[in-house]
Structures are given as structure tokens and as C-alpha cells.
Amino acid sequence: MTIPQPFDQREFRRTLGTFTTGVTIITARAADGAPVGITANSFNSVSLDPPMVLWSLAKTSRSLAAFNDSDHWAVHILSVDQDALSNRFAKSGEDKFHGVATEAGAGGVPLLTGCTARLQCKSAFRYDGGDHIIFVGEVCAFDRSDSPPLVFHGGKYAIAASKSDKDAFSRDAPPSDASFSENFIGYLLARAHFQFYSQVRGHARAHGLSDAEYFVLTVLSARDGRPASDLIESFAYTGHAVSAALLEGLGARGLLTVSDCPSRLCRLSDQGRAATLQVLAAAKALEADMVAKCGEWEMTALKNLLKQCIAHTDPGLAHPWDVCAPGPLAS
Ligand SMILES: Cc1cc2nc3c(=O)[nH]c(=O)nc-3n(C[C@H](O)[C@H](O)[C@H](O)COP(=O)(O)O)c2cc1C
């Protein structure tokens, strides 16, 4: 392997970007008392005894003088939902701490909250590292939470999930030429949905609810008081037949009320709300069971991917909780 000549810096950056890291924000307090902070993924562990860590700062950074002068700095390992904070601290010059909650750390260093982990350090060594300065610090305090960490890979934020060491369910590999195989996304999505929902169905049936009836009630529990036509339309894409007769039937059983006005506004009754919440509680318990089995990180990653999947296949459907503009006849 050789270094191509002339040296291609962009390709070098891309190559470095194949190394997946977490994302940190390093903070310190400048000599004039101003808080400073930058986003850095050059963070790494150095030594366990004594506990030491390092990171590197570009010599062009506006915060260089502050970090050079500061006896202490703190490393914040960001959690998965702190990408906006990472972006804020990756921009030079703006008032990065404006509106950001902080606590006072060792040496008066501002500590950010809501992170996956924090390490408060006493600055120990500094080394010249080409166009960066390498800071090595001795860890004097640390804490951590259960929040999944934010990940950085190939120049983009990512989400960590552990790789299963065994194949989740493949017993006999499908024929290699099969067009419908265990890796077909349609199969995976459908099977996951049907398996999950088959465990909820029994709870719905215990309340005398068909699948379509339960779906209508859950949608009303997210946003009550919807015109019948809105409900019927919003289920058209599911293949489940939600009709005016089905809504009237739920009304006749006291689970919802259907107003007399032309828009036929549907509202959950107390009885309907209680039944829905009981089935939803069972579904939430199933979710908790999945989190316990699969892991918090995996479920966070799965939800993120499913949201992407939904966004990419969305024909323009409203979410159940979206507020539609009331029609002129709604009352
Ligand atoms: C994910 C990510 C990782 C970064 N890692 C580093 C790093 O390790 N060292 C560094 O000097 N800059 C890094 N940067 C860029 C700095 O955050 C950015 O230049 C920042 O604006 C410097 O702030 P300052 O000029 O106000 O000091 C990173 C940016 C991002 C988005």
C-alpha cells in the first residue's frame, strides 16, 4: 500500500471517515471566564491507570488559546438525540452556549447535560500533531447514563446497534435464486408487523374489537373528534375496511359517539377510551419486552430505520395525531 502522489487530502479524509467513532463536545473555560466548546470525534482513551484520555484540536480553531490556557476540560460523549447540539458546537464563532443548560465542573468547566457520558479532566500533556494539537488529560471525575450514544461514520451521524452473533431466525437458507427470501424487506416488515400484532389481537378481541375497530379507536385516542369521512379515508391504505357502518356499530356499542351533523364527527366515549387504553397498555408491554430482549440501542436504531422506511414510501399520509383543518361543516 502506498501513499498516492500527489497526496489527495479529500480521499484521505474519506478513508479516515471509514473509522466509526462516537461524537464528543469538549468544553473548557477561557481565561476571561467565557465558556468554550467544540465538537470533536478525535477523542480516544489512552490509559486506565492513571486514567487518561486524548483528543486533538485544529490549530485554526478559535478555541485554541482557551484550551491551551485551561487547566481543566471536559469531554461529553453525546447521546443519539444530541446531533443538533453537535452541529451547534461544530460551527465557529457563534454563541454556542446560548440557551444551553450547564452545570459547573472541576476547574469551573461548563458541563453539558443529557449526554451518554462525561469525563472531567485535568490537562496533563500537549503534543504537536501536524495541523492539530493533541491534548492528553487525566480523568478526575466521570459519569454515564443509559442513553444510546451518537455515532459518526463516513461524514454522517449514525446510530449504534450491536451485531447479533447468531442468525436471528434463518434455519434453512432460502434457495439462492429465490426472489422472496429472508432478506426481502417486504417479507421482514410484514412478518415483524404480523408477529407483533398477533400478540395484541387477543387483547383487542377480549374487548370484542375487530382489527379495524381497534385501529379506529387507537387513531381517535391519538386525536379525538374526527369526521367519519376522515377516518374512513385514513384507513384506505391499510386494506382494512373501515366503513360508515363500522363506525355506527362502534357508536351503537357505546364505544364512540357519532354526531348528528353532516360531517358525522366521531369521538371516543369513556368506555371506548378505557378499552383502547387497556389494549394499548398491552401493546406497550410487548414493546418493553422487545426492548428487554433486543436492547435499548437496537430498538432506537430499529425505530430510526422504520421512520426512514415510512418517509421513503409515504404517499402523503397524515400521522394519526396530525390536526387536519376542520371542514366547514364540522362541529
Ligand atoms: C463530527 C465532528 C467531529 C469533529 N472533530 C473535530 C476534532 O476532533 N478536532 C477539531 O479540531 N475539530 C473537529 N471538528 C470541527 C470543529 O468542531 C469545528 O471546527 C469547530 O467549529 C471549532 O470551533 P471553534 O473554531 O469555535 O474553536 C469536528 C466537527 C464535527 C462535526
The ligand as an ORCA input file, in Angstrom:
! r2SCAN-3c Opt
* xyz 0 1
  C     -18.443     15.128     13.973
  C     -17.393     16.211     14.041
  C     -16.161     15.933     14.594
  C     -15.182     16.915     14.698
  N     -13.992     16.602     15.274
  C     -13.051     17.553     15.426
  C     -11.847     17.271     16.105
  O     -11.604     16.162     16.577
  N     -10.931     18.278     16.245
  C     -11.151     19.533     15.748
  O     -10.280     20.402     15.903
  N     -12.309     19.831     15.097
  C     -13.265     18.883     14.940
  N     -14.445     19.174     14.331
  C     -14.649     20.534     13.833
  C     -14.899     21.511     14.973
  O     -15.994     21.117     15.766
  C     -15.196     22.894     14.387
  O     -14.111     23.296     13.598
  C     -15.495     23.934     15.427
  O     -16.170     24.959     14.775
  C     -14.316     24.563     16.056
  O     -14.827     25.615     16.861
  P     -14.015     26.936     17.176
  O     -13.368     27.416     15.898
  O     -15.067     27.876     17.697
  O     -12.997     26.583     18.192
  C     -15.430     18.214     14.216
  C     -16.685     18.509     13.658
  C     -17.648     17.517     13.582
  C     -18.996     17.832     13.011
*
